[in-house]
Amino acid sequence: MIQELLTYLKSKRSASKEAQVFGHLYESIALIEREKRCRTHWLSHRTQCKTFISEHLHLAVKKRSVLVLGSGPLHEIPLEVLADTFDQVDLVDIVHPEETKKFYAQYTNVKFIEADITELEKDLIKEKKPIEKIPTAFIASGYDLVISANLMSQLAYHLRTFLQKKVRPKMTEAELDQFCNLVTQNHYFYLKNFNCPVILITDIETILLDKSDKIIQKETPYIDFTFPTPLKEWWWNVAPIPEYSKNESLKMKVAGFLLNV
């Protein structure tokens, strides 16, 4: 925790207001530390993600540029393969850890772009009320391939926390759920609006298990619309015992989809 705090204070100077207000900066630092603790448990998921992406790069008829949404610390992105395949690789996330940018600095055709993929956070800070919007950023940039990686289900969580704290009168749980569902659905619509193939990797189910691997709780991460049939599914051991708690573990079912093909 001390190391995470020191890294946070050091990174705070260059982070956007949105990254700080919504907690993205601290979460990105905590994620790197969690990955170190759970590396063995996450290896299968990371390999599945990289393999799924690498196996479908042929969908890009031309290999001029690829857009990666939710790149973060690049745990699940085969960056070396992308950099060798495409002339330009644009990586988009609200925060890219400094150590990640330094580690991949040798790739001159890779660009780190820090942006709010929902396009909601700046207005939420100002208006302090729920806003509905289908993003438009990067749509007109002519990418040959778009990748959304382990991002879609996560988009609404920080927004929900902000609205819970800042909106007056307080929103009901049903109103917050409806907002979160819309954020997830609008990201899906956003991906469908690209004029190129899209590789979508997202978790579609979360389960909480006890010590004997019995399911205690099952949730769907703000998905109340119909997906196409996934091409592939696998389980991600996100938080084993004792990472989640001393008696419980958390797993996610992850699915790989191909859109606009």
C-alpha positions as CSV (number, residue, x, y, z in Angstrom):
1,M,0.0,0.0,0.0
2,I,2.9,2.4,0.8
3,Q,4.4,1.8,-2.6
4,E,1.1,2.4,-4.3
5,L,0.6,5.7,-2.5
6,L,4.1,6.9,-3.4
7,T,3.5,6.0,-7.1
8,Y,0.1,7.8,-6.9
9,L,1.6,11.0,-5.6
10,K,4.3,10.9,-8.2
11,S,1.9,10.3,-11.1
12,K,-0.7,12.8,-9.9
13,R,1.1,15.7,-11.4
14,S,0.6,14.5,-15.0
15,A,-2.8,12.9,-14.7
16,S,-6.0,14.5,-15.9
17,K,-8.6,15.9,-13.6
18,E,-11.0,13.1,-14.6
19,A,-8.4,10.4,-13.9
20,Q,-8.1,11.7,-10.4
21,V,-11.7,12.6,-9.6
22,F,-13.1,9.2,-10.8
23,G,-10.3,7.2,-9.2
24,H,-8.8,5.8,-12.5
25,L,-5.2,6.9,-11.5
26,Y,-5.1,5.1,-8.2
27,E,-6.9,2.0,-9.7
28,S,-4.3,1.7,-12.5
29,I,-1.5,1.7,-10.0
30,A,-3.3,-0.8,-7.8
31,L,-4.0,-3.0,-10.8
32,I,-0.3,-3.3,-11.6
33,E,0.4,-4.3,-8.0
34,R,-2.5,-6.8,-8.0
35,E,-1.1,-8.3,-11.3
36,K,2.2,-9.0,-9.5
37,R,0.4,-10.8,-6.7
38,C,-1.9,-12.8,-9.0
39,R,0.4,-13.3,-12.0
40,T,0.1,-17.1,-12.0
41,H,-3.7,-17.0,-11.7
42,W,-4.0,-14.4,-14.5
43,L,-1.6,-16.0,-17.0
44,S,-4.2,-18.1,-18.7
45,H,-6.6,-15.2,-19.2
46,R,-3.8,-13.0,-20.5
47,T,-2.7,-15.7,-22.9
48,Q,-6.3,-16.2,-24.1
49,C,-6.7,-12.5,-24.8
50,K,-3.5,-12.1,-26.7
51,T,-4.1,-15.3,-28.7
52,F,-7.7,-14.2,-29.6
53,I,-6.5,-10.8,-30.8
54,S,-3.5,-12.2,-32.7
55,E,-5.6,-14.9,-34.5
56,H,-8.0,-12.3,-35.9
57,L,-5.7,-9.5,-37.1
58,H,-6.3,-10.9,-40.6
59,L,-9.7,-9.3,-40.5
60,A,-8.0,-5.9,-41.2
61,V,-7.9,-5.9,-45.0
62,K,-5.3,-3.1,-44.8
63,K,-2.7,-2.8,-42.1
64,R,-2.3,0.9,-41.8
65,S,-3.7,1.6,-38.3
66,V,-5.3,-0.2,-35.3
67,L,-7.1,1.4,-32.4
68,V,-6.9,-0.3,-29.0
69,L,-9.5,0.8,-26.4
70,G,-8.8,0.0,-22.8
71,S,-5.1,-0.6,-23.3
72,G,-4.0,0.4,-19.7
73,P,-0.9,-1.5,-18.6
74,L,-1.1,-3.7,-21.7
75,H,-1.5,-6.9,-19.7
76,E,-3.8,-8.5,-22.3
77,I,-2.6,-6.8,-25.5
78,P,0.0,-8.4,-27.8
79,L,1.6,-5.1,-28.5
80,E,4.7,-6.5,-30.1
81,V,2.5,-8.3,-32.7
82,L,0.4,-5.2,-33.3
83,A,3.4,-3.0,-33.8
84,D,4.9,-5.5,-36.3
85,T,1.7,-5.9,-38.2
86,F,0.3,-2.3,-38.4
87,D,2.0,1.0,-39.5
88,Q,0.4,2.8,-36.6
89,V,-0.9,1.5,-33.2
90,D,-3.0,3.9,-31.2
91,L,-3.5,2.9,-27.5
92,V,-6.4,4.7,-25.7
93,D,-7.2,4.7,-22.0
94,I,-7.9,7.2,-19.3
95,V,-4.5,6.4,-17.7
96,H,-1.4,4.7,-19.0
97,P,1.1,3.9,-16.3
98,E,4.5,5.7,-16.7
99,E,6.3,2.4,-16.4
100,T,4.3,0.9,-19.3
101,K,5.0,3.9,-21.5
102,K,8.7,3.7,-20.7
103,F,8.9,-0.1,-21.3
104,Y,7.4,0.2,-24.8
105,A,9.1,3.4,-25.7
106,Q,11.2,1.6,-28.4
107,Y,8.1,1.2,-30.6
108,T,8.1,4.3,-32.6
109,N,4.8,3.5,-34.3
110,V,2.9,3.2,-31.0
111,K,1.1,6.2,-29.7
112,F,-0.3,6.4,-26.1
113,I,-3.5,8.5,-26.0
114,E,-5.1,9.3,-22.7
115,A,-8.9,9.9,-23.1
116,D,-12.2,9.2,-21.4
117,I,-13.7,6.5,-23.7
118,T,-17.2,7.2,-22.4
119,E,-16.9,10.9,-23.2
120,L,-19.1,11.5,-20.1
121,E,-16.7,12.3,-17.2
122,K,-15.9,16.0,-18.0
123,D,-19.7,16.8,-18.3
124,L,-20.6,14.7,-15.2
125,I,-18.1,16.7,-13.1
126,K,-19.7,19.9,-14.4
127,E,-23.4,19.0,-14.4
128,K,-23.5,16.4,-11.6
129,K,-26.4,14.6,-13.2
130,P,-26.6,11.5,-15.4
131,I,-25.9,12.0,-19.1
132,E,-26.6,9.7,-22.0
133,K,-24.2,9.7,-24.9
134,I,-22.9,7.3,-27.6
135,P,-19.2,8.3,-28.0
136,T,-18.0,9.5,-31.4
137,A,-14.2,9.9,-30.8
138,F,-11.9,8.2,-33.4
139,I,-14.9,7.0,-35.6
140,A,-13.8,9.2,-38.5
141,S,-10.1,8.3,-38.2
142,G,-10.2,5.5,-40.8
143,Y,-8.8,2.7,-38.6
144,D,-8.4,-0.7,-40.3
145,L,-9.2,-2.6,-37.0
146,V,-10.5,-1.7,-33.5
147,I,-9.9,-3.6,-30.3
148,S,-11.9,-3.2,-27.1
149,A,-10.2,-5.2,-24.5
150,N,-11.6,-6.0,-21.0
151,L,-13.1,-2.5,-20.9
152,M,-16.9,-2.5,-21.6
153,S,-18.1,-4.0,-18.3
154,Q,-15.8,-1.6,-16.3
155,L,-16.9,1.7,-17.8
156,A,-19.9,2.4,-15.6
157,Y,-18.5,1.5,-12.1
158,H,-16.6,4.7,-11.4
159,L,-19.4,6.8,-13.0
160,R,-21.9,5.1,-10.6
161,T,-19.8,5.9,-7.6
162,F,-19.5,9.5,-8.6
163,L,-23.3,9.9,-9.2
164,Q,-24.0,8.2,-5.8
165,K,-21.9,10.8,-4.1
166,K,-22.7,14.0,-6.1
167,V,-26.2,13.9,-7.4
168,R,-28.9,15.6,-5.4
169,P,-31.6,14.4,-4.8
170,K,-30.0,11.0,-4.6
171,M,-30.6,8.6,-7.4
172,T,-32.3,5.3,-6.6
173,E,-30.6,2.0,-7.1
174,A,-32.8,1.3,-10.1
175,E,-31.9,4.6,-11.7
176,L,-28.2,4.0,-11.1
177,D,-28.6,0.5,-12.7
178,Q,-30.4,1.9,-15.7
179,F,-27.6,4.5,-16.2
180,C,-24.9,1.9,-15.9
181,N,-26.7,-0.4,-18.4
182,L,-26.9,2.5,-20.8
183,V,-23.2,3.2,-20.5
184,T,-22.4,-0.4,-21.4
185,Q,-24.9,-0.5,-24.2
186,N,-23.6,2.8,-25.7
187,H,-20.1,1.4,-25.8
188,Y,-21.4,-1.5,-27.8
189,F,-23.2,0.8,-30.2
190,Y,-20.1,2.9,-30.4
191,L,-18.0,-0.1,-31.5
192,K,-20.7,-1.0,-34.1
193,N,-20.4,2.5,-35.6
194,F,-16.8,1.9,-36.7
195,N,-16.4,1.3,-40.4
196,C,-14.0,-1.6,-39.9
197,P,-13.9,-5.0,-38.1
198,V,-13.9,-4.8,-34.2
199,I,-12.5,-7.4,-31.8
200,L,-14.4,-7.1,-28.5
201,I,-13.2,-8.9,-25.4
202,T,-15.3,-8.4,-22.3
203,D,-16.5,-10.3,-19.2
204,I,-20.1,-11.3,-19.3
205,E,-20.6,-13.0,-15.9
206,T,-19.1,-12.7,-12.4
207,I,-19.3,-15.4,-9.8
208,L,-18.3,-15.4,-6.1
209,L,-17.2,-18.8,-4.7
210,D,-16.5,-20.2,-1.3
211,K,-13.5,-22.3,-0.2
212,S,-15.1,-25.4,-1.7
213,D,-15.7,-23.6,-5.1
214,K,-19.4,-23.5,-4.5
215,I,-21.1,-20.5,-6.2
216,I,-22.3,-18.0,-3.6
217,Q,-23.4,-15.3,-6.0
218,K,-23.7,-14.7,-9.7
219,E,-24.0,-11.3,-11.5
220,T,-24.1,-10.0,-15.0
221,P,-22.0,-6.8,-15.3
222,Y,-24.5,-4.2,-16.5
223,I,-25.5,-6.0,-19.6
224,D,-29.3,-6.0,-20.4
225,F,-29.1,-6.2,-24.1
226,T,-28.5,-9.0,-26.5
227,F,-24.9,-9.8,-27.7
228,P,-24.1,-11.8,-30.8
229,T,-22.9,-15.3,-30.1
230,P,-19.3,-15.2,-28.7
231,L,-16.6,-16.9,-30.8
232,K,-14.8,-18.0,-27.6
233,E,-15.3,-18.1,-23.8
234,W,-13.0,-18.7,-20.9
235,W,-12.7,-18.1,-17.1
236,W,-10.5,-15.5,-15.5
237,N,-9.5,-16.2,-11.9
238,V,-9.6,-12.5,-11.0
239,A,-9.2,-12.6,-7.3
240,P,-8.3,-16.0,-5.7
241,I,-8.3,-16.6,-1.9
242,P,-7.0,-14.6,-0.1
243,E,-6.8,-11.8,-2.7
244,Y,-10.6,-11.2,-2.6
245,S,-11.0,-12.4,1.0
246,K,-9.8,-15.2,3.2
247,N,-12.9,-17.3,2.5
248,E,-14.0,-16.3,-1.0
249,S,-12.7,-16.0,-4.5
250,L,-13.9,-14.1,-7.6
251,K,-14.0,-15.4,-11.2
252,M,-15.2,-13.8,-14.4
253,K,-16.5,-15.5,-17.6
254,V,-14.8,-13.7,-20.5
255,A,-16.0,-13.8,-24.1
256,G,-14.4,-12.8,-27.4
257,F,-16.7,-11.3,-30.1
258,L,-16.1,-10.2,-33.7
259,L,-18.2,-7.2,-34.8
260,N,-18.7,-5.6,-38.2
261,V,-17.5,-8.7,-40.1
